Amino acid sequence: MSAAIAAEPAAAPLLEVRGLQKRYGAVVALRDVNFTVRRGEVTALLGDNGAGKSTTIKAIAGVAPIDEGDILLEGQPVSIRHPSEATALGIQTVYQDLALCDNLGICANLYLGRELVSSPTAVGPHVLRDVDMELEARRVLKTLRINLPALDTPVASLSGGQRQAVAIARAVLWDSKLVIMDEPTAALGVAQTAEVLRLVRDLAEQGYGVILITHNMQNVFQVADNIAVLRLGATVMQARKSEVTPEQVVGAITGTLAIPGTGAAGALA
């Protein structure tokens, strides 16, 4: 039986990007980006300012479609030309600004733009299904172990960590497979950072693929499974976290240290 299992092909990665290229006129933003994200794992996407991290996640999210290269989702090539297409494929992105409405409550923000409605008659006005939305919101928050005040609490009154938790919960509310987080702990204190990192690991343990963009090396080695480093628009390192040291990663980011056995097209071990 074990031999039969061993003979089975490995499951396709949740996300694989190959040779991504993106130009803005004469400016080459991406020239050769390659990395892999697997279900149940956190991939840290690292690089100095201007390395191409933001352009890469915008390409995956459909905000800035690629010019050349391939994006594969569960082994199948996909074309993502618009954010709605990324959403339909199960890709959600939590940007640094969080895109929350401060004057609305927690539940309203979770369903912002995707409210559940019903019409009492064929031609009558749509009615918000508040009870259904609150029940589903509570279920998702409980699954993610997120403790928040009453669901009608205005987001403006929440702490930075709580606001980040709302944005993450919204990202997983809609049958997502891949969650991209852009600097989720950049403006948080120590306790709030610890809670957000716990959320990142919980997402992976529940089977989501996670792309984490951060400049905090301690956070990377605390929660990531894989590391991909971009420099000048190209992948210069792909490795399991266990195979590299923080010093090697910093060297790859700055271009001051060569990493044996890694490269722009290197495969994750």
C-alpha positions in Angstrom: 0.0 0.0 0.0 2.8 2.4 0.9 4.5 1.7 -2.4 1.3 2.5 -4.3 1.0 5.8 -2.4 4.6 6.6 -3.1 4.0 6.1 -6.8 1.2 8.6 -6.9 2.1 12.0 -8.4 2.4 14.9 -6.0 -0.5 17.2 -5.9 -0.2 20.3 -8.1 0.7 23.5 -6.2 -2.2 25.8 -5.4 -0.5 28.6 -7.3 2.5 28.6 -9.6 3.8 31.7 -11.4 6.3 31.3 -14.2 8.4 33.9 -15.9 6.1 36.8 -15.1 6.9 40.0 -17.0 5.3 43.4 -16.7 6.2 46.7 -18.3 5.0 50.3 -17.9 6.2 51.9 -21.0 10.0 51.8 -21.0 10.1 50.7 -17.3 10.4 47.0 -16.7 8.7 46.3 -13.4 8.8 42.5 -13.6 11.3 40.6 -15.8 11.3 37.0 -14.5 9.2 36.2 -11.5 8.8 32.6 -10.5 7.5 31.0 -7.3 5.1 28.4 -5.9 2.4 28.5 -3.2 0.9 25.3 -1.8 -2.2 24.7 0.1 -1.7 24.8 3.8 1.5 26.8 3.6 2.6 30.4 3.9 5.0 31.7 1.3 6.8 34.9 2.2 7.4 37.1 -0.8 10.3 39.3 0.1 12.4 42.1 -1.5 13.6 45.6 -1.1 11.5 48.6 -2.1 11.1 48.5 -5.9 11.9 44.8 -6.2 8.5 44.0 -7.8 6.5 42.7 -4.9 3.5 45.0 -5.2 3.4 44.6 -9.0 3.5 40.8 -8.6 0.5 40.7 -6.2 -1.4 43.1 -8.4 -0.8 40.8 -11.4 -2.1 37.8 -9.4 -5.0 39.9 -8.2 -5.9 41.1 -11.7 -5.2 44.7 -11.0 -2.2 44.9 -13.3 -2.4 42.0 -15.7 0.9 40.5 -16.8 2.4 41.1 -20.3 4.2 37.7 -20.5 4.5 34.6 -18.4 2.1 32.0 -16.9 -0.1 31.8 -13.8 -1.3 28.3 -12.9 -4.0 27.6 -10.3 -4.1 24.0 -9.1 -2.1 23.0 -12.1 -4.3 24.7 -14.7 -3.2 27.9 -16.6 -5.5 30.9 -15.9 -5.8 34.3 -17.3 -6.5 37.0 -14.7 -7.2 40.3 -16.4 -9.6 41.9 -13.8 -10.0 41.7 -10.0 -13.4 40.1 -10.5 -11.7 37.2 -12.3 -9.3 36.7 -9.4 -12.2 36.7 -7.0 -14.0 34.1 -9.0 -10.9 31.9 -8.9 -10.8 32.1 -5.1 -8.0 34.7 -4.8 -8.4 37.5 -2.3 -6.0 40.3 -1.4 -5.7 42.2 1.8 -3.9 45.5 0.9 -2.2 47.8 3.4 -5.1 50.3 3.4 -7.5 47.4 4.3 -10.4 49.0 2.3 -12.7 49.3 5.3 -15.5 51.8 5.9 -14.9 53.4 9.3 -18.6 54.4 9.7 -20.0 50.9 9.1 -20.1 48.1 11.6 -18.0 44.9 11.5 -20.7 42.8 9.8 -21.4 45.5 7.2 -17.7 45.6 6.3 -17.4 41.9 6.0 -20.2 41.9 3.4 -19.3 45.3 1.8 -20.3 45.3 -1.8 -21.5 41.7 -1.6 -24.5 42.1 0.7 -27.0 39.2 0.9 -30.4 40.4 -0.3 -33.8 39.0 -0.9 -36.9 40.4 -2.6 -40.2 39.7 -1.0 -42.0 40.0 -4.3 -40.9 39.6 -7.9 -40.9 43.4 -8.5 -40.4 44.7 -4.9 -37.3 46.3 -3.4 -34.4 44.1 -2.3 -34.2 43.5 1.5 -30.9 43.0 3.3 -30.7 39.5 4.9 -29.2 40.8 8.1 -29.8 37.7 10.2 -28.2 35.4 7.6 -25.2 37.8 7.2 -24.7 37.9 11.0 -24.9 34.2 11.4 -22.3 33.6 8.7 -20.1 36.4 10.0 -20.1 34.8 13.5 -19.3 31.4 12.0 -16.3 32.7 10.1 -15.0 34.7 13.0 -15.3 31.7 15.3 -13.5 29.5 12.8 -10.6 32.0 12.7 -10.7 32.4 16.5 -11.2 36.2 16.1 -12.6 37.9 19.1 -14.3 41.2 18.3 -17.0 43.4 19.9 -20.6 43.3 18.8 -21.0 43.0 15.0 -22.6 46.4 14.7 -19.6 48.1 16.3 -18.2 50.8 14.0 -14.9 49.8 12.5 -13.5 53.2 13.4 -13.5 52.2 17.1 -11.4 49.1 16.6 -7.7 48.7 17.2 -5.3 48.3 14.3 -5.1 44.5 15.0 -8.8 44.2 15.1 -9.2 46.1 11.8 -6.7 43.8 10.2 -8.6 40.8 11.5 -11.8 42.1 10.0 -10.0 42.5 6.6 -8.6 39.0 6.8 -12.0 37.5 7.8 -13.6 39.3 4.8 -11.0 37.8 2.5 -11.8 34.2 3.6 -15.6 34.7 3.7 -16.1 34.1 0.0 -14.8 30.6 -0.7 -11.3 31.8 -1.2 -8.3 29.4 -1.7 -5.5 31.9 -1.7 -5.1 34.9 0.5 -2.5 37.6 -0.2 -1.5 39.9 2.6 0.5 43.0 1.9 2.4 44.2 5.0 -0.3 43.1 7.5 1.7 44.0 10.6 3.5 47.2 9.4 1.6 49.6 11.6 0.8 47.3 14.6 2.2 47.0 18.1 3.8 43.9 19.5 0.6 42.3 20.9 -1.4 43.1 17.8 1.3 41.7 15.6 1.4 38.5 17.5 -2.4 38.1 17.0 -2.2 38.8 13.2 0.6 36.3 12.8 -1.5 33.7 14.7 -4.2 34.4 12.2 -1.8 33.9 9.3 -0.8 30.5 10.7 -4.4 29.5 11.4 -5.3 30.2 7.7 -2.5 27.9 6.5 -3.5 25.2 9.0 -7.1 25.4 7.7 -5.8 24.6 4.2 -5.6 28.1 2.6 -2.5 29.1 0.6 -1.1 32.4 1.9 1.3 34.9 0.4 2.8 37.1 3.0 4.6 40.3 2.0 6.7 41.8 4.8 10.0 43.5 5.6 10.1 41.9 9.1 12.5 39.0 9.0 11.5 37.8 12.4 7.9 37.5 11.2 9.1 35.6 8.2 10.9 33.0 10.2 8.1 32.7 12.7 5.2 31.9 10.3 6.5 31.2 6.8 7.0 27.7 5.2 8.6 28.9 2.0 10.6 32.0 1.0 10.7 33.7 -2.4 13.0 36.8 -2.8 12.6 39.3 -5.6 15.3 41.7 -6.7 15.1 44.1 -9.6 11.9 42.4 -10.8 13.2 38.9 -10.8 13.2 35.9 -8.4 16.6 35.4 -7.0 15.8 32.9 -4.3 13.2 30.1 -3.8 13.7 27.9 -0.7 12.1 26.2 2.2 12.5 28.3 5.3 14.4 25.5 7.0 17.1 25.5 4.3 18.2 29.2 4.6 19.3 31.5 7.4 18.1 35.1 7.9 21.5 36.3 6.8 21.3 34.5 3.5 17.8 35.9 2.9 19.0 39.4 3.6 22.0 38.8 1.3 19.6 37.7 -1.5 17.4 40.8 -0.9 20.4 43.2 -1.0 22.4 41.3 -3.7 25.4 41.0 -1.4 25.4 37.3 -1.0 25.2 34.5 -3.5 23.0 31.5 -2.4 24.3 28.1 -3.7 21.6 26.0 -5.3 19.0 28.8 -5.7 18.1 31.0 -8.6 15.4 32.7 -10.5 14.0 29.4 -11.8 14.9 27.2 -8.8 12.2 24.9 -7.5 11.1 24.7 -3.9 12.6 21.7 -2.1 
